[in-house]
Amino acid sequence: MPKQVFAIEAADIRCTLCSAGASILSVQVRNRRGGFTDVALSPQSLPGGESDPSLAGRTIGPCCGRVRDGAAVIDGRQIRLTRNENRNHLHGGLQGCASLFWTVLEHTPSGVLFRLDLPDGLDGYPGNRTLYAEYAVSGSALRAVYSAATDAPTWLDMTSHVYWDLSGNFDGSAMDQILQIAASSAVYNDAAHLPVSIAPADGALDFRAPCVLSRKLADHAEHPQLNIARGFNNAYRLDPRLQEALGFSARLRSPHSGLCLTLQTDQPAIVLYTGGFLNEQTALRTPPGFASPGCAVALEAQGLPDPFHLPGIAPEILRPGEAWRRETVWRFDT
């Protein structure tokens, strides 16, 4: 299936989307000079629509992150998921959402609706599933709505793997961005990046108040979590009371451009990934060049990772006749 590319726009935002991985190829937002700045990491298009290693802008699913040993349990039934990262299952397997071509159901000047049908047993997941990814722009905001249905009990999680540098430079200045997350607890990982516990987001992992990422990294250079991921790669459990008090789920600001991104989501968690493993395998479209460690930051709104093995967390099972829907909004201003 050939890939398809679509442009949508509103007064202060322009986006390019692609059917390969139902992906966000670019996000251009109005800057304080009145022009537009491209703030999303934009890999060069691959001829066949293949995913580059960063998965930049791709829709991730039916799993976000890793499942230990590819082992899951649904209604007491042992499920073996594809092991596509050593012994573990990563981002939905070999034929996850990011690597497949989605069908375009609707394209308007301000939105695109994608559909993907996943057959029973694909990468080990039960149920014939129909997934939707809908993107729409208005004013200065981009909204993503993910929804799904199944004909058998199954587990599902979906997110957008879009990376941000609000300076538009993608030259390492992403680490100068100021971040705040409405979360008082975080998921701690082992050396294989597998989640092992949820604990208070103290010290190095505390973003309840605005923090400059580069300063956080410098002040806690020896922290085991930061050493594992060459920076941050942790899920944050969003605190509903803190979200209500702050008025957002997360906020990112660039001191270079003055641009601010406000993220609001109904997902229970956000994964902060500061791109420690980004490298020249990802060729950039805008600006021309190659990705490098820390050149952009991902804020992935999703469920808590590996609920089959993370203590205190139970997997949310999608059942026939039920509707699954999650929404994330990115709003930009100066």
N, C-alpha and C positions, 0 to 999 in steps of 0.2 A: 504494500500500500504506500503510495507516495505521501510524503509529509505535506501538510498544508499550513500556511502562515496567514495570520489575521491581524489586522490593526484595529484598535478601538481607541476612542478618545473622548474626553470631556473638556471643560473649560481650561483646567489647569493640570491635566495629566494625559499622557499618551502611552499606550501599551502595545506591545507586539506579543502575540500568543502563537503557539504551534501545536499541531495535533500529535507530534511525537512526544509522548509523556504528558500530554495536556499541560504543556510547559509555558512559563512566563519567560519570553526571550529578552524583553527589555521593558523598563519602566522609566519614562521621562517625565519629570515634574517641573512645574514652574519655579524658577529661582528668583532671588531678590532683585536681579537685574531685569526681570521680565522675560528672559529666555527660558530654555529648558535644559535640565541637567539629567543625564542618564544615571540612575542611582542603583540599578540592579546589575549584578555580575552577568555579563552577556557573552557566553561562549560562541565561538564561530560555529555556524551550522555544519553538522556532519552530513555528507551526501545521502546516506541512507537513514538519517534520523537517529543514529545510535547515540546512546548516552555517553557523555564524557565522564571521566572519573568523579568530577565534583558533583554531578547530578544537579547542577545549578538550574534553578527555576522549574525543575521537574515535579510532577505530582508523585508523591511517595505513597505506596500502599501495596497490598492490604496490610502491611506491617510497617511501622515507623521504628527504625532502629533494629536492635538485635533480639533474637530469642535464643537463649542458652541451649546448646545441643540440638536446636531445631525441635525441641520437645514441647508440645502443648496438650492441654486437656480441655475438651469441650463436652460438657454434660457427662462427665465421667469417662468419656471415650478418649483414649490416647491417640494423639495426632502427631505424625512425623512430618515436619516441614523441611523443605529443601535446605541442605547445608551448603550455602554458597559463599561463606567466609570461614575457611577452616572448618571447625566442627559446628559452627553456629549459622543461624538463619538471619539474613540481613535484608531489610527494606523490601520484603515480599518475595524474595527468591530470584531465580534466574529469569522469570517472566513476570516480574512485578510491574506495577503501574507505570513506573518511570521508563521502562524499556519497550513499551508497547505503543502502537498507534491507536489513538482514540478516534471515534467517529464524531463528526461535527453535526449536531442536530439543528443548530440555529446560530446565525451570525448577524448582528445588527451593528450600527455605528458605535454603540456603547457597550456591547457585550457579546460573549460567545458561550455556548453550551456544548460541552463534550460528553460523550457516552462511551463506556467500555464494558464489554461483556466478558466475564471470567468463568470458564467452565468448572464444574465440580472436579475436584482433585488436582487442579493446577497448582503446582508447587506444594501440594499436600493439603490445601485448604478445602474444607467441605462446602458444598452448595454451589449451584449456578447463581452467580451474582451479577447484578447490573449496577455499575457505578456511574455517577455523574460528577462532573466538575464544571461549575458555572462561574465565569468571571464577568464583572460589570464595573464600569467606572462612572463616577458622577462627581462634579465639582473638582476636588483634589484628592479623591479617594478611590482605591481599588478594593473591590470586595470579591472574595472567593467563597463559594458555597459548595461543599462536598456532601453528596447524598448517596444512598445505596439501598438495595433490597436483595433478598436471598430466598431460595426455596428450601434451605436446610439450615439448622443452627450453625453459625460460624462466628469467627472473630474477625474484626475489621478495625483498622486505624488508617487515617489518611492525613497528609500534610503537604504543604508546599515547601520545597527545598530552595527557596529564593535567598540569595545573599545580597547584603546591602553595603554600599559605601556612599554615604550621603554627600561626600565631597565630589563624587564622580570621577575620582582619580584612579582608584584601584591600584595604588602604588605603595600600600602599607599604612596610609593615613587613616584607614578604617579603624586602626587601634587607637586613634585620637578621639574617636566618637565617645559620647557620654551616654551611658545606658542606665535605665531604671526598670526593674521588674517587680510586679506586684506579687511577690512570693516570699514566704518566710521559711520555706523548706526546699531542699534540693535532693536530687538523686545522686548518690555517690557510686562510682564505677570501680571495677577492678582493672588489672593491667590489660585485659582483653577488651576493654570498653563495655563490659557487660554490667548492668545495674545490679547492685548488691544491697543497697539500703537507702532509706529516706531519713534525713536528719536535718536539724536546723541549718539554714543557710547563713552560717556565721563566718566572720573573717573574710577569707578569700572569696567565698561564694555568695556573699551578701550584696545584693543589688537593690535593697529596699529604698535606699537613697541613691540619687544620681552619682555615678562613678565613671571616671575616665578609664577605659579599658587598659590602655598602656600602663597607667599608674597602678592599677590593680595587679597586672601581671608582674610589674617590677617589684612591688611591695611584697608579693607572695611567690617569688620565683622558685622557692624550694618546696612549695606545697605539692604533695603527692598527686592530687587530682589534676593540677595544671601540668605536671610533668608527664602524666599518662597521655594527655591529649595535645601536648605542645600548646597549651592554652586551655580554653574552656570547651568542654563537650559534655555538658550536664543538663539534665532535665530539671526544670523548676516547677514545683507544684503550686499553681496559682491559688492565692488566698482571696476568696470572694469578698471578705470585709475590706481587705486592702485595695482590691480592685475598685470597690465602690467608693472608698475614700479618695483614691487618686484619680478616678475617672478613666482608667485605662488598664490594660493588661501589661503592656510594656511600652517604653518610650526610648527612642534613639535620636541623638542629635549630633550634628557635625559642627565643630567650631570653625571649620574652614569655609563652608558654604552657608552656614546659618540655617540649613534645612533641618527640619524635625520630622520624624516618623512616629506616629502614635498608632500602636497596634491594639486592637480590641478583638477578643475572641471568646467563644463559649466553650472552647476546648479546656480540659482540666490542667494542661501543662504547656510549657514552652521550653524547647531545647535551645540552649545557647551554644552555638558552635563558632569559634573565632577563627576557623579556617587554618588550623595548624598544619594540616596535611595537604592544603592546596599547593599545586606546583605547575611546572611548565607543560604537563600533560594536557592542561586546559588552555587552549588558545583563545584569546579574547577577541571579540568583534569590535567592541567599543569600551575603552580605547584600544587600538591595535597593540598586541603584545601577548604576554602570557601571565597566567595567574601565579601568585606567590604566597607563601604562608602569611596569613594575617591581612591579605589584601581586601577582604570583605567579611562580613559577619552574617551568619544565619540565625534567625529567630523562628524556630519551627513550632507552630501551634499544633498540638497533638495530644493523644492520650499518654498516660504514664507508660514508660517502656517496659517490655517483658513482664506483663502482669501475671504470667504463669510462675515466675520465680522471684519476683520482687516482694519481699515480706510486707504483709499488711495490705496488699493490693489484690483485687480479684478482677479477672478479665470481664469485660462487658460483652456479652454474647448477643449477636443480632439474630433474630428469629423470623421465620416466615410470617408475613403479614405485618411486620413492624417496619417503621420508617427510621432510618438512620440519617441524621443531618448535622453538619457542623459548619460554622461560619467564622471567617476571619476577615477583618477590615484593616487595611493599611491607609492611614490618612496623613497627608503631607502638608506642611506649612513652613513659613519662614519666621 
